[in-house]
């Protein structure tokens, strides 16, 4: 909701800016949905007011990715990485975010938008991911909360507004071995189409709608009789680059993880220590152009021990609030596979499609040899073949320059006269720094070849 900042000397609630239209674009995958809300508000009052936007993060149960606000078509706020920026600014009490913060609002995303003159329009575009709910027999429910919440009071504007809803549902049988049998909505009259690619298209439009009910989409499923892998290497792998690299693409990554030590007095990790990934970044590097063509990044909410320790927070810069607002690993892993599928690096089971050749790059063996297999096992997820080989770029450098001893990423950057950018032990910053090292290899025509395969070193 968009509202006028209240006068602290009065006890009245916030006056709300009139919602005129709500356009919703959603994509539903097997365990989560990605949603973009584009809302148009109009100041029908005769007075000018400072506005702020409030979004019920906890009720949505998701993670906000980006936020844009425009007044009369002019950008006022444009935040591309809300998950990090919003939490950092709250930590430093930046006034952009801190207005009206109290214990009753701690579960809401609240941000100042700007001054709205009489008759002016404000457009809000907010992109977020949310986990799907589960109801009877493991069927799924997708909910968009239209009944706004503020100070624990239900709010519904008296005026009607227009709602335009479009949603796609991916073929879940390829992911979770269950088939969709029926899609219904107990809240709205929906129209459903099924494409030849088994993608469902759901839409409805209401010219005179009210904020009196949530949007609910129920997805009924049955178990698929044949067991299939989630995602595989394609049998048709193409390497087409003209620069002499063994792979067309490289997924560079560097996890951050939390460790809960059973015995903190021990100098080395113990076998029964609890490790969980809390940051999963990927930079996708093209061998042909030697440029980053896409980035995936998400923090991860731990599931076994949900509270981060102070050592982890101080090293990684990942706060408890960041972790609490992040998706769990199963959702993140689903998103990672979608990222790989989008770039044709892997293919779905039974899809006879060609894929680009790719492999992973890390700085050390721990991320893919130890941590990811452990996390998949803890999350009860299948281990796919495409994580069984990778490049340890530190080891590869020492293979080319055998007289050199490299201790870690910072040491390797220094050897190559490359600047350390960002914060060390920030997963996304370290991933970008490792990518710079990989780009140095391509620039100097050193083949980025495998150093590790599950059955042994290359």
N, C-alpha and C positions, 0 to 999 in steps of 0.2 A: 504494500500500500504506500501511497505518497501522501504525506501529511504536512501541515504547516506547523512549524516549531511553536510549542506552547509557551505561554507566558509563565515563568516560574512563580509569579505572585498569585496566580489563580489556581483553583482546584479543578478546573474544567479539563476534560480530555482534549486530545488533539483534534482540530478540525481536519477532515480528510478532503483531499483534492479529488474531484469527480473523475472516476474511471469511465472512459468512453469506449475503448476497444481493447480487447486482449487477444493477441494472436499467439498461438502455441504451436511450435514445431517440436516433435519428440521422436526419438528412435529408441525402440525397446530391444534389448539384447536378452540373453538367457538369464542374467542375474541382476541387471541394472538397466537404467534408462538415462539417456542424455536429453535434456530439455532446454529449449530456448523460449523464454517468455518475452514478448514485445508488447508493452502496455502503453497506451496513450491516455494521458490525463489532461484535464482542462480546468483552469482556475476560473470558476464561475462566480467567485466572490468579487466584490467591488474593491477589495483591499489587496495590497501587495504583501507577500509573506515569504520568509525563509522556509524552504521545503527540505524535508529529509525523507528518505525511502527506507521502509522497514520490510524485511523478508523473513518469514519464520523458518530459519535453517533447521532447527531441531525437529519441528513438525514434518518438514519435508524429508528429513533423514538423509540428507545428501551433502554434496560438496559444491560450493559455488566456484566456477571457473573464471568467468569474466563478467564485467558490469559496465554498461554504457548508459549515460544520461544525456539527453539533448533537450534544449529549450528552444522552441521555434527553429529546429533544424541545426542549431549550433552545438557542437560538442562541449559539454560542461564537465563531465567526468568520463574517463575512459581508462578502466583498469583491466589489463589483460591477464594478470595472474593474481586473482583475488585471494586465493588460498594462502599465499605467502605475504602479499602486501598488506592485506587487511589485518592479519594477526600481528605482523611487525609493527604496524602503525598503532594498534591498540596497546601493544607492549610499551611503546614510547609516548602514549597518550596524545597522539596527533589529533588535533581538534576536528579534523575532517570526519573522523569516525566516532569521536567520543561523546557527542551530544546525546543527551537522554539515556546515558548508560546507567543502569542500576540493576539490582538483583532481579527485578521483574522482567528485564529485557535481555538478560544474558544469553538467551537461546535464540536471539534474533540477530540478523545481519542489518545494521543500521548505518546509513551513510548520508552525509549532507549532500544535497544536490545543487541548490542555488536559489536565487530570488526569482519568484514567479509573479509576473505582473497580471493584473486582471485580464481575462480572456486569452492569456498565453497558454500554449500547449507544451507539455513535457512528455517526451518519449523515453521509456525505460526499456533496455534490453538486457536481460540477465540470463546467463547460461550456466546450467548446473547439472550434475549427475546425481542420481538417487537410486538406492537399492529398491528392488521390487519386494512387495510384501508377499507372504505365503498364507493362503487360507486352506480350506479342506483338501485333503489328498495331494498335498504338495503343489496345488494349483497356484498361479501367481496373480497378484493384484498390483496395478499401477495406479497411483493416486496423485493428483495435483490439487493441493489445498486452495480452494477458492474462498472459503470462509476465513477471512483474515482474523488474526489474533493480536490483540494489543492489551497489555495489562490484564491478561486472562479474561477479557471480555469479548464476546462474539460481536463482530461488526459486519453489517450488511448495508451498503448505501441504498437509499430509497429509489434512486434513479436507475433505470435499466442501462445496460451497455451491450455491445456486440462482442460475441466470442467466436473466434475462427480457429478450429482445432484440426491439426493434421499430424498423423502418427504412422510410423512404419514399425512393423514387428518382424525381426529377422527370423530366419528358419532355425528355430531352436533345436531341432532334431540333430543338427550338425554339431551342436555344442554339448548338450547335456543328456543326449540319448533319449529325449522325450519328444513326442510329436504333439503339435497343437490340434485339438479337436474342435474347439469352439472359442470365439471371442465375443464377449458381451459387455454391456455397460448398464449397471443399475441406476445410473444418474442421468444419462443423456441418450437421445435417439441417434445412433451412429450408423454410418454407411461403411461397409467393408468390401474391399476388393482383394483378390488374390492374383499375384502376377505369376508368370511362367517360372520365375526363379523362386517360387514359394515364399515370396515376401508379401505380407499382409499390409494393405493400406487402409487406414481408418481415418474418417473425417466427419465432422459435423460443423454446422454454423447456426448460431442463434442470433437474430437481430435484437431481440428484447430479452436479455438474460439478467439474472439477479445474483448477487453474491450470497446465495442461500444454500448452496450445496457444492460439494467437491466434485471434481471429475474423477470417475472411477472406471477403469478398464480391467475386466477379469479375463484371464487367459487360462483355459482349461487344457490339460495335457494328459497323455497316456504314455506309458513306457514303450519305447521303441524296441521291437523284438530282437533286432540284431545289434550286437555290441560293436560300436565304431570308435575309432580314435577321434580325439577332439580336433587336432590339426597336425598335419604331417608335412614333411618335405614333399614337394611334387616329384613325380618320376621324370618330369620334363624340366630340367634345370638348365637355364640358358645363361651363358657368360658372354657378353657382347662388348665389353669395354675395349677401347683401342689403346689403352695406356699400359698394357702388360701386367695388370693386376689379376691375381687368381680368382677374385670375387668382384662382382659388380657393385655390391653394397656392403657396408660394414655398420653393424649396430654397436655403438660404443656405449658402455654402461659402467656405473660405479654405484653399488648399493650403499646405503647407510642402514645399520641395524642396531637394535638395542640388545644388550646382554645383561641378563639377570644372573649374577654369579651366586652359586650355591655357597661358596666359601670365599669371601672377598680377601682373605689373608693369603690365598694362593697367588703366586706370581704368574701362573699360566692358566688358560681356560681349562675348566674341568669338564669331563664328558657329560655330566648332568646339568651344566649351565643351560639356561634358556635363551635362545637367540631368535629374534624375529626381525624381518625386513621392515623398515619404517620409511624408506624413500627409494623409489624405483624410477630412475631417469634413463632415457635413451636418446642419443643423437644419431640420426641416420645419415651416414656419410656416403656420398656417391664417388666411386673410384674414377669415373669418367670426367667429372667436373671438379673433383676434389673440394666439394662444398657440402655443408650441412643442408639437406633438403627438407628435413622435418625433425621435430623434437617431440618426444613423449615424456611427460613428467607427472608423477603423483606421489604425494606422501601416503603412508599406509598406517592405518590404525591397528596396533597389535591386538591379538585376540587371546593369547594365553595369559600374559600379565599386562594389563592395559595401562599401567602407570609407568611412565618413563622415569629413570633414575637421573640424579643430578649430573653424574659423569657423562651420560649420554647427551643430555641437554646442552651441557657446556661445550662438548666436542663438536656436535653436529649443528647446533643452533636450532634444532627442531624442538619446539616447545610442546608442553602437554596439550595446549589448546589446538595447535596445528594437528597433532595426532588424533585428538578427539573428533575433529571435524573432517577427518579423512576417511576414505572407504577402506574396508578390510581387504586382505590380500586376495581373496577369491575374486573380488570385483576388479581389483587392479590387474590381476593376471588375465582376466577376460578382456580388459581394455588393451593390454599388451598384445594379445593375439589379434584383436581387431586392428591394431596399428600395423602389425606384420602383414595381415591379410590385405589391408588397404593398399600397401605398396607391393603386393604380389610377391612377397618373400616366402610365404607358406601358402598351402592350399588346403581347403577343407577335405575331409575324408570323402572318397568317392567322386570328387570333382576332378575331371581329367583336364586340368588346366596347367599351363606352363608357369614357371616361377623364375624370378631373377636369382642368380646365385648370391648368397650372402653368408656372412658369419659374424660372430661377436668379437669385440675387442674389449679387453679389460687391462688393468695394470696390476697383475697378480693373478693367482689361480683361485683365490678364496671365493670370489663372487659366484662363479659358475660351477666350480668343482665341488664346493662345500655348501655355500649359503643357499643358493636357489634350490638345489635338490632337497636340502633339509626343510626349507619353507614349504615346498610342494608336498612333502611327506606330512608335515605338521598340519597342513590345510586339507589333507586327504584329496589331493589332486594328482592326476596322472602326470608322469614325467614324459614329456614329448622328446622325440629324437633330435629336434633342432637345437637343443641346448647341450648336446653331447660333445661338441667340439668348439674351440674358440682360439683366439690369439691372445697370449699374454705379451703385451707389447714391450714390457720391461725385459722379458726373457728373449724376445726376438731381437731387440737392440743388442743385447749381449752376444747373441749368435752372430750378428753381422760385425760387431766390434768386440771380439773375444778378449781383448786386453783391458776392457772397461768393466768396472764393477758398479752396478746401479742398485741403490738401496730402495728407491720408491719413485713415485710420480714427480715430486718436487726436485729430486736429484736429476731425473731424466730431463725435465724441463730446463734445468740449469745447464746440463751438458749440451743441449741443443740451442741455447741462447733464446729460449722462449719464456715469455713472462707468465707468471702464475696469476691468473685472473680470478677475481672473486674470493670466496672463503674456502680455505682448505678444509676438507671433511664436510662440505656441503655436497651432497650427491650430484646435483645438477651442475654445480660449478666444476667439480672434479671431472665430471663426464666431458664437459666442454674443453677442459685442459687436456685430457687424454686424447680427445679428438684432434686438437692442434698437433699433438705428437704424431698421430696417424697421418695427418695431412703432410707433415714433414717427410714421412716415409714415402708417400706417393710423389711428392714434389722432387725428392732425390732418387726416384725410380728404384726404391727398395721394395720388392714384393711383400705385401702383407699376407704372409702364409701362416697356416695353422701351426701352433706350438703344442696344442693338446687335443686329444681325442679320447673318448671314454675308455677305449681299450688300450690306451697307451699314448705316449708322446709321439708326435710326428717326427 
